[in-house]
Amino acid sequence: MTSQHQRRYDLDAIRIFAVLTIFFFHCARFFDPFGWHLKNAETSTVVSVFVGFISMWSMPLFFLISGVGTWYGLGARTPGQYLIERVKRLLIPFFTVGLFLLLPPQYFFELTTNRGFAGSFAESYALYFAHIFIDNGPSAFYCTVWSGHLWFLQQLFLVSLFTLPLLICLKSDSGRVKIRRLAAMSDRAGGIFLLVIPIAVISVCLQWIPQKQEHGWPNFFNYTAFFLIGYVISTDNQFLESIEKSGWIGMFSGIVAFLVAALLVLKGGYDPAGVSSISWAYLCFQVAASMGALSWIVFFLSLAAKYLNHKSKTIAYGNEAVLPFYILHQTIILMVGWFIIQSKLSIALKYVIICIISFVLIIALYEFLIKRINALRFLFGMRPKSALH
């Protein structure tokens, strides 16, 4: 079994890579033809392909890396301590700076762009709290606040909570025996890609269910599968060795899977966000999307294991900054983009300007405020400075 106390710097690097990827992804959302909180007057097919490519694997990567972190987290904590840490890291940022400071501006942009709202920000702030709970359907059990990009914090907490009994079972002797058998299967050529089976089954069985929001039950179970895969592959070095050996296979199969999915959308007219009936196009898209997500994750993990598994000041700095950066990024991007998209510049130049200004503002807020003040560190899910020394 893998040691739960051995630091994997490559996984820290992947976590940083995932957050930077989602940053550049959201900077591009102004320019694709799909719905978002703010849109540029002109859109781009090239940007649509870029957004589709990132969408295929970015959030699965987030949940998989979170599962990896959970393996190491449970090695140093009791289940109770682990849940307290999850509350501090995920729910406190969500229900403090997220709910009262960062999400209302996003809601204002959403109202003005998509719902015909013509009032002031102060009026939209009142509306935000008047309509704070939404049915994330189809079951009324899964209700949530309007959460913008911070839905990830909420869903990760729920995934962490609901899977905890299973994770504890997997740490038992019988659980470790089952994991060793799975690890032995993954050690064969291409064996790591057998993990696509549960992902594809979940997608095929659930993605046709109508969702009132993008992040409803089907995606919840899909992300839970990636979270569990992340946990399981951390427990045995055979998984990690198989991933490292399968990187280029992952890249090739990821390219094929993305091309299949893209052709179904661009040429076949398939709408992945629409209400789908069971059809060949539906089945092919769900399998391709599942295979593409796992394949690209294997490729990125293999590269990081080969080249980034070493101590680095840059990785150490970025690893501490990733959560505040993620919490801040979409609100800052939207506020910067609000001004930039009104100019007559080209899409490419607008994108570059939005990326640069947003990145500088986020890092400045982190470096000069959040990082240095313990009260802000707490609100952004960070440990106090005294705990780091």
ZICORWO-V70834 format. One record per backbone hydrogen bond with DSSP energy under -0.5 kcal/mol. CO is the residue of the C=O (numbers start at 1). NH is the residue of the N-H. E is the energy in kcal/mol with one decimal. If there is no record, write none. Layout:
co->CO nh->NH e->E
co->CO nh->NH e->E
//
This chain:
co->3 nh->6 e->-0.6
co->5 nh->7 e->-0.6
co->7 nh->9 e->-0.7
co->8 nh->11 e->-0.6
co->8 nh->12 e->-1.2
co->9 nh->13 e->-2.2
co->10 nh->14 e->-2.0
co->11 nh->15 e->-1.9
co->12 nh->16 e->-2.0
co->13 nh->17 e->-2.6
co->14 nh->18 e->-2.6
co->15 nh->19 e->-1.8
co->16 nh->20 e->-2.5
co->17 nh->21 e->-2.4
co->18 nh->22 e->-2.1
co->19 nh->23 e->-1.7
co->20 nh->24 e->-2.3
co->21 nh->25 e->-2.3
co->22 nh->26 e->-2.3
co->23 nh->27 e->-1.9
co->24 nh->28 e->-1.1
co->25 nh->28 e->-0.5
co->25 nh->29 e->-0.7
co->26 nh->29 e->-0.5
co->28 nh->31 e->-2.0
co->29 nh->32 e->-0.6
co->30 nh->40 e->-2.9
co->31 nh->44 e->-2.5
co->44 nh->48 e->-1.6
co->45 nh->49 e->-2.1
co->46 nh->50 e->-2.2
co->47 nh->51 e->-3.0
co->48 nh->52 e->-2.5
co->49 nh->53 e->-2.5
co->50 nh->54 e->-2.4
co->51 nh->55 e->-2.5
co->52 nh->56 e->-1.3
co->53 nh->57 e->-0.7
co->54 nh->57 e->-0.8
co->54 nh->58 e->-2.4
co->57 nh->61 e->-2.0
co->58 nh->62 e->-1.9
co->59 nh->63 e->-2.3
co->60 nh->64 e->-2.5
co->61 nh->65 e->-2.7
co->62 nh->66 e->-1.8
co->63 nh->67 e->-2.1
co->64 nh->68 e->-2.1
co->65 nh->69 e->-2.5
co->66 nh->70 e->-1.8
co->67 nh->71 e->-1.6
co->68 nh->72 e->-1.5
co->69 nh->73 e->-2.6
co->70 nh->74 e->-2.8
co->71 nh->75 e->-0.7
co->72 nh->76 e->-0.7
co->73 nh->76 e->-0.8
co->73 nh->77 e->-0.6
co->78 nh->82 e->-2.6
co->79 nh->83 e->-2.1
co->80 nh->84 e->-2.1
co->81 nh->85 e->-2.3
co->82 nh->86 e->-2.0
co->83 nh->87 e->-2.3
co->84 nh->88 e->-2.3
co->85 nh->89 e->-2.4
co->86 nh->90 e->-2.5
co->86 nh->91 e->-0.9
co->87 nh->91 e->-0.5
co->87 nh->92 e->-2.3
co->90 nh->94 e->-1.5
co->91 nh->95 e->-3.0
co->92 nh->96 e->-0.7
co->93 nh->96 e->-0.6
co->93 nh->98 e->-2.5
co->94 nh->99 e->-1.6
co->96 nh->100 e->-2.4
co->97 nh->101 e->-1.3
co->97 nh->102 e->-2.5
co->98 nh->103 e->-2.7
co->102 nh->106 e->-0.8
co->103 nh->107 e->-2.3
co->104 nh->108 e->-2.1
co->105 nh->109 e->-2.1
co->106 nh->110 e->-2.4
co->107 nh->111 e->-2.6
co->108 nh->112 e->-2.4
co->109 nh->113 e->-2.3
co->110 nh->114 e->-2.5
co->110 nh->115 e->-0.5
co->111 nh->115 e->-1.5
co->111 nh->117 e->-2.1
co->120 nh->124 e->-2.0
co->121 nh->125 e->-2.4
co->122 nh->126 e->-1.6
co->123 nh->127 e->-2.0
co->124 nh->128 e->-2.4
co->125 nh->129 e->-1.4
co->126 nh->130 e->-1.5
co->127 nh->131 e->-2.0
co->129 nh->132 e->-0.7
co->132 nh->146 e->-1.1
co->134 nh->136 e->-0.8
co->134 nh->144 e->-2.0
co->137 nh->217 e->-0.9
co->139 nh->142 e->-1.2
co->141 nh->143 e->-1.4
co->142 nh->136 e->-1.3
co->144 nh->134 e->-3.2
co->145 nh->147 e->-0.6
co->147 nh->150 e->-2.0
co->148 nh->151 e->-0.9
co->149 nh->152 e->-1.2
co->150 nh->153 e->-0.6
co->150 nh->154 e->-1.4
co->151 nh->155 e->-3.0
co->152 nh->156 e->-2.6
co->153 nh->157 e->-1.8
co->154 nh->158 e->-2.2
co->155 nh->159 e->-2.9
co->156 nh->160 e->-2.6
co->157 nh->161 e->-2.4
co->158 nh->162 e->-2.9
co->159 nh->163 e->-2.1
co->160 nh->164 e->-0.7
co->161 nh->164 e->-0.6
co->163 nh->167 e->-2.5
co->164 nh->168 e->-2.4
co->165 nh->169 e->-2.0
co->166 nh->170 e->-2.3
co->167 nh->171 e->-0.8
co->168 nh->171 e->-0.7
co->169 nh->172 e->-1.4
co->169 nh->175 e->-0.6
co->172 nh->176 e->-2.4
co->173 nh->177 e->-1.7
co->174 nh->178 e->-1.8
co->175 nh->179 e->-2.1
co->176 nh->180 e->-2.3
co->177 nh->181 e->-1.9
co->178 nh->182 e->-2.0
co->179 nh->183 e->-2.7
co->180 nh->184 e->-2.1
co->181 nh->185 e->-1.7
co->182 nh->186 e->-1.9
co->183 nh->187 e->-1.0
co->185 nh->188 e->-1.2
co->186 nh->192 e->-0.7
co->188 nh->191 e->-2.7
co->190 nh->193 e->-1.5
co->191 nh->194 e->-1.9
co->192 nh->195 e->-1.3
co->193 nh->196 e->-1.6
co->194 nh->197 e->-1.8
co->195 nh->199 e->-0.8
co->196 nh->200 e->-3.0
co->197 nh->201 e->-2.5
co->198 nh->202 e->-2.2
co->199 nh->203 e->-2.3
co->200 nh->204 e->-3.0
co->201 nh->205 e->-2.3
co->202 nh->206 e->-1.9
co->203 nh->207 e->-2.3
co->206 nh->209 e->-2.0
co->213 nh->216 e->-0.7
co->214 nh->216 e->-0.5
co->216 nh->220 e->-2.1
co->217 nh->221 e->-2.3
co->218 nh->222 e->-1.9
co->219 nh->223 e->-3.0
co->220 nh->224 e->-1.9
co->221 nh->225 e->-1.8
co->222 nh->226 e->-1.6
co->223 nh->227 e->-2.4
co->224 nh->228 e->-2.5
co->225 nh->229 e->-2.3
co->226 nh->230 e->-2.5
co->227 nh->231 e->-2.0
co->228 nh->232 e->-2.8
co->229 nh->233 e->-2.8
co->230 nh->234 e->-0.8
co->231 nh->234 e->-0.6
co->231 nh->235 e->-0.5
co->232 nh->235 e->-1.5
co->235 nh->2 e->-2.4
co->236 nh->239 e->-1.1
co->236 nh->240 e->-1.0
co->237 nh->241 e->-2.7
co->238 nh->242 e->-2.3
co->239 nh->243 e->-2.4
co->240 nh->244 e->-2.2
co->241 nh->245 e->-1.9
co->242 nh->246 e->-1.3
co->244 nh->247 e->-0.6
co->246 nh->250 e->-2.5
co->247 nh->251 e->-2.0
co->248 nh->252 e->-2.2
co->249 nh->253 e->-2.9
co->250 nh->254 e->-2.3
co->251 nh->255 e->-2.2
co->252 nh->256 e->-2.2
co->253 nh->257 e->-2.6
co->254 nh->258 e->-2.4
co->255 nh->259 e->-2.5
co->256 nh->260 e->-2.4
co->257 nh->261 e->-2.4
co->258 nh->262 e->-3.1
co->259 nh->263 e->-2.6
co->260 nh->264 e->-2.0
co->261 nh->265 e->-1.6
co->262 nh->266 e->-3.5
co->263 nh->267 e->-2.1
co->263 nh->268 e->-2.1
co->264 nh->270 e->-3.0
co->265 nh->269 e->-0.6
co->270 nh->272 e->-0.7
co->271 nh->274 e->-1.3
co->274 nh->276 e->-0.7
co->279 nh->283 e->-2.8
co->280 nh->284 e->-2.8
co->281 nh->285 e->-2.4
co->282 nh->286 e->-2.5
co->283 nh->287 e->-2.3
co->284 nh->288 e->-2.6
co->285 nh->289 e->-3.1
co->286 nh->290 e->-2.1
co->287 nh->291 e->-2.8
co->288 nh->292 e->-2.9
co->289 nh->293 e->-2.2
co->290 nh->294 e->-2.1
co->291 nh->295 e->-2.7
co->292 nh->296 e->-2.4
co->293 nh->297 e->-1.8
co->294 nh->298 e->-2.5
co->295 nh->299 e->-2.3
co->296 nh->300 e->-2.6
co->297 nh->301 e->-2.7
co->298 nh->302 e->-2.3
co->299 nh->303 e->-2.1
co->300 nh->304 e->-2.3
co->301 nh->305 e->-2.4
co->302 nh->306 e->-1.8
co->303 nh->307 e->-2.3
co->304 nh->308 e->-2.5
co->308 nh->310 e->-1.8
co->312 nh->316 e->-2.4
co->313 nh->317 e->-2.5
co->314 nh->318 e->-2.7
co->315 nh->319 e->-2.6
co->316 nh->320 e->-1.4
co->317 nh->321 e->-1.6
co->318 nh->322 e->-1.3
co->321 nh->325 e->-2.6
co->322 nh->326 e->-2.7
co->323 nh->327 e->-2.7
co->324 nh->328 e->-2.3
co->325 nh->329 e->-2.1
co->326 nh->330 e->-0.6
co->328 nh->332 e->-1.9
co->329 nh->333 e->-2.7
co->330 nh->334 e->-2.5
co->331 nh->335 e->-2.2
co->332 nh->336 e->-2.5
co->333 nh->337 e->-3.1
co->334 nh->338 e->-2.1
co->335 nh->339 e->-0.7
co->336 nh->339 e->-0.9
co->336 nh->340 e->-1.9
co->337 nh->341 e->-2.6
co->339 nh->342 e->-0.7
co->340 nh->343 e->-1.8
co->346 nh->350 e->-2.5
co->347 nh->351 e->-2.7
co->348 nh->352 e->-2.2
co->349 nh->353 e->-2.4
co->350 nh->354 e->-2.7
co->351 nh->355 e->-2.5
co->352 nh->356 e->-2.5
co->353 nh->357 e->-2.6
co->354 nh->358 e->-2.2
co->355 nh->359 e->-2.4
co->356 nh->360 e->-2.4
co->357 nh->361 e->-2.4
co->358 nh->362 e->-2.5
co->359 nh->363 e->-2.5
co->360 nh->364 e->-2.4
co->361 nh->365 e->-2.5
co->362 nh->366 e->-2.4
co->363 nh->367 e->-3.3
co->364 nh->368 e->-2.5
co->365 nh->369 e->-1.2
co->365 nh->370 e->-2.2
co->366 nh->371 e->-3.1
co->369 nh->372 e->-0.6
co->369 nh->373 e->-1.3
co->372 nh->374 e->-0.6
co->373 nh->377 e->-2.5
co->374 nh->378 e->-2.4
co->375 nh->379 e->-1.8
co->376 nh->380 e->-1.7
co->377 nh->382 e->-3.3
co->378 nh->381 e->-1.5
co->384 nh->387 e->-1.1
co->385 nh->388 e->-1.6
co->386 nh->389 e->-0.8
//
